[in-house]
Amino acid sequence: MPKEIDRIGVQRLIERGAQVVDVLPANEYAEQHLPGATSIPLKRLNVDMAAQLDHEMPVIVYCWDYQ
């Protein structure tokens, strides 16, 4: 179930092995992304792509919004 968390929550989850998924387009991911993040562009995020993630570990999905 999706849940919004703050920066401290993200850091704690990463320390415990959470997976970090960047949903920006590939060219934007290449320009800048969080260390260790996996690129799964939002337009490609589907059941098959999600199946590649470890379902035993938390998943942090993020997208940088310039607004």
KEROKE-584956 format. One record per residue: residue number from 1; residue in one letter; y, z, x of N, C-alpha, C, CB in turn. Coordinates in steps of 0.1 Angstrom, whole numbers, plus 5000, padded with zeros to 4 digits. Glycine has a CB too. Layout:
residues N
[NUM; A; [Y; Z; X]; [Y; Z; X]; [Y; Z; X]; [Y; Z; X]]
...
END
This chain:
residues 67
[1; M; [4988; 5000; 5008]; [5000; 5000; 5000]; [5012; 5000; 5009]; [5000; 5012; 4990]]
[2; P; [5022; 4991; 5007]; [5034; 4990; 5015]; [5042; 5003; 5014]; [5042; 4978; 5012]]
[3; K; [5048; 5007; 5024]; [5057; 5019; 5024]; [5068; 5017; 5035]; [5048; 5032; 5027]]
[4; E; [5080; 5020; 5031]; [5091; 5019; 5040]; [5092; 5031; 5049]; [5105; 5017; 5032]]
[5; I; [5094; 5029; 5062]; [5095; 5040; 5071]; [5107; 5039; 5080]; [5082; 5042; 5079]]
[6; D; [5111; 5049; 5086]; [5122; 5049; 5095]; [5118; 5046; 5110]; [5131; 5062; 5095]]
[7; R; [5127; 5045; 5119]; [5124; 5042; 5133]; [5115; 5052; 5139]; [5137; 5041; 5141]]
[8; I; [5117; 5065; 5136]; [5108; 5075; 5142]; [5094; 5073; 5137]; [5114; 5089; 5138]]
[9; G; [5093; 5070; 5124]; [5080; 5068; 5118]; [5073; 5056; 5125]; [5081; 5066; 5103]]
[10; V; [5080; 5046; 5128]; [5075; 5034; 5134]; [5070; 5038; 5148]; [5085; 5022; 5135]]
[11; Q; [5078; 5045; 5156]; [5074; 5049; 5169]; [5061; 5058; 5169]; [5085; 5057; 5176]]
[12; R; [5060; 5067; 5159]; [5048; 5075; 5158]; [5036; 5066; 5155]; [5050; 5085; 5147]]
[13; L; [5037; 5057; 5146]; [5026; 5048; 5143]; [5022; 5040; 5155]; [5029; 5039; 5131]]
[14; I; [5031; 5034; 5162]; [5028; 5026; 5174]; [5021; 5035; 5184]; [5041; 5020; 5180]]
[15; E; [5025; 5047; 5186]; [5019; 5056; 5196]; [5004; 5058; 5192]; [5026; 5069; 5196]]
[16; R; [5001; 5058; 5179]; [4987; 5060; 5174]; [4979; 5047; 5173]; [4988; 5067; 5161]]
[17; G; [4985; 5036; 5178]; [4978; 5023; 5178]; [4980; 5013; 5167]; [4964; 5026; 5179]]
[18; A; [4991; 5015; 5159]; [4994; 5006; 5148]; [4996; 4992; 5153]; [5006; 5011; 5140]]
[19; Q; [4993; 4983; 5145]; [4996; 4969; 5148]; [5010; 4965; 5143]; [4985; 4959; 5141]]
[20; V; [5017; 4957; 5151]; [5031; 4953; 5148]; [5030; 4938; 5145]; [5041; 4957; 5159]]
[21; V; [5035; 4934; 5133]; [5035; 4920; 5130]; [5049; 4916; 5127]; [5026; 4918; 5117]]
[22; D; [5054; 4906; 5134]; [5067; 4900; 5132]; [5065; 4887; 5123]; [5074; 4896; 5146]]
[23; V; [5072; 4887; 5112]; [5071; 4876; 5103]; [5082; 4865; 5103]; [5070; 4881; 5088]]
[24; L; [5090; 4866; 5114]; [5100; 4856; 5116]; [5093; 4842; 5120]; [5110; 4860; 5127]]
[25; P; [5100; 4831; 5118]; [5095; 4818; 5122]; [5092; 4819; 5138]; [5105; 4807; 5119]]
[26; A; [5083; 4811; 5142]; [5078; 4811; 5156]; [5089; 4810; 5166]; [5068; 4800; 5158]]
[27; N; [5099; 4801; 5163]; [5110; 4799; 5173]; [5119; 4812; 5174]; [5119; 4787; 5169]]
[28; E; [5121; 4819; 5163]; [5128; 4831; 5164]; [5120; 4842; 5171]; [5133; 4836; 5150]]
[29; Y; [5107; 4843; 5168]; [5098; 4852; 5175]; [5099; 4850; 5190]; [5084; 4851; 5170]]
[30; A; [5099; 4837; 5194]; [5099; 4834; 5208]; [5112; 4839; 5215]; [5098; 4819; 5211]]
[31; E; [5123; 4839; 5208]; [5136; 4843; 5213]; [5137; 4858; 5215]; [5147; 4839; 5204]]
[32; Q; [5131; 4865; 5206]; [5132; 4880; 5207]; [5123; 4886; 5197]; [5147; 4885; 5205]]
[33; H; [5115; 4896; 5202]; [5105; 4903; 5193]; [5102; 4916; 5200]; [5092; 4895; 5190]]
[34; L; [5097; 4925; 5192]; [5093; 4938; 5197]; [5081; 4937; 5207]; [5090; 4948; 5186]]
[35; P; [5081; 4945; 5217]; [5070; 4944; 5227]; [5056; 4946; 5220]; [5071; 4954; 5238]]
[36; G; [5047; 4937; 5222]; [5034; 4939; 5217]; [5032; 4934; 5202]; [5030; 4953; 5217]]
[37; A; [5043; 4929; 5197]; [5042; 4923; 5183]; [5034; 4911; 5182]; [5056; 4921; 5177]]
[38; T; [5027; 4909; 5171]; [5019; 4897; 5168]; [5028; 4888; 5159]; [5006; 4900; 5162]]
[39; S; [5028; 4875; 5162]; [5036; 4866; 5154]; [5027; 4860; 5143]; [5042; 4855; 5162]]
[40; I; [5031; 4863; 5130]; [5025; 4857; 5119]; [5037; 4853; 5110]; [5015; 4867; 5111]]
[41; P; [5042; 4841; 5111]; [5054; 4837; 5103]; [5051; 4839; 5088]; [5057; 4823; 5106]]
[42; L; [5061; 4844; 5081]; [5060; 4847; 5067]; [5054; 4836; 5059]; [5073; 4851; 5061]]
[43; K; [5058; 4823; 5062]; [5052; 4812; 5055]; [5038; 4810; 5057]; [5060; 4799; 5059]]
[44; R; [5032; 4816; 5068]; [5018; 4814; 5071]; [5010; 4827; 5068]; [5016; 4811; 5086]]
[45; L; [5017; 4837; 5063]; [5010; 4850; 5060]; [5002; 4848; 5047]; [5020; 4861; 5059]]
[46; N; [4989; 4848; 5048]; [4981; 4847; 5036]; [4968; 4856; 5038]; [4977; 4832; 5034]]
[47; V; [4959; 4855; 5030]; [4947; 4863; 5031]; [4939; 4860; 5044]; [4937; 4860; 5019]]
[48; D; [4938; 4847; 5048]; [4931; 4844; 5060]; [4938; 4850; 5072]; [4930; 4829; 5061]]
[49; M; [4951; 4849; 5073]; [4958; 4855; 5084]; [4957; 4870; 5084]; [4973; 4851; 5084]]
[50; A; [4958; 4876; 5073]; [4957; 4891; 5072]; [4943; 4896; 5076]; [4961; 4895; 5057]]
[51; A; [4933; 4887; 5073]; [4919; 4891; 5077]; [4917; 4892; 5092]; [4910; 4881; 5071]]
[52; Q; [4926; 4887; 5100]; [4926; 4888; 5114]; [4930; 4901; 5119]; [4934; 4877; 5121]]
[53; L; [4937; 4909; 5111]; [4942; 4922; 5115]; [4931; 4933; 5114]; [4954; 4926; 5107]]
[54; D; [4932; 4943; 5121]; [4922; 4954; 5121]; [4925; 4963; 5109]; [4923; 4963; 5134]]
[55; H; [4917; 4963; 5099]; [4919; 4970; 5086]; [4918; 4985; 5088]; [4910; 4965; 5076]]
[56; E; [4913; 4989; 5099]; [4911; 5004; 5101]; [4924; 5010; 5107]; [4900; 5006; 5111]]
[57; M; [4934; 5002; 5111]; [4946; 5007; 5118]; [4958; 5003; 5109]; [4948; 5001; 5132]]
[58; P; [4968; 5011; 5109]; [4981; 5008; 5102]; [4987; 4995; 5107]; [4991; 5019; 5103]]
[59; V; [4994; 4988; 5098]; [5001; 4976; 5101]; [5015; 4977; 5098]; [4995; 4963; 5094]]
[60; I; [5024; 4975; 5108]; [5038; 4975; 5106]; [5043; 4961; 5106]; [5045; 4983; 5118]]
[61; V; [5049; 4957; 5095]; [5054; 4943; 5093]; [5069; 4944; 5093]; [5049; 4936; 5080]]
[62; Y; [5075; 4935; 5102]; [5090; 4936; 5102]; [5096; 4922; 5103]; [5095; 4945; 5114]]
[63; C; [5109; 4921; 5100]; [5116; 4909; 5100]; [5131; 4913; 5103]; [5115; 4900; 5087]]
[64; W; [5137; 4907; 5113]; [5150; 4910; 5117]; [5159; 4902; 5108]; [5153; 4907; 5132]]
[65; D; [5169; 4909; 5101]; [5178; 4903; 5092]; [5192; 4904; 5098]; [5178; 4909; 5078]]
[66; Y; [5198; 4893; 5101]; [5211; 4893; 5108]; [5223; 4897; 5099]; [5214; 4879; 5114]]
[67; Q; [5220; 4900; 5086]; [5231; 4903; 5077]; [5236; 4917; 5079]; [5227; 4900; 5063]]
END
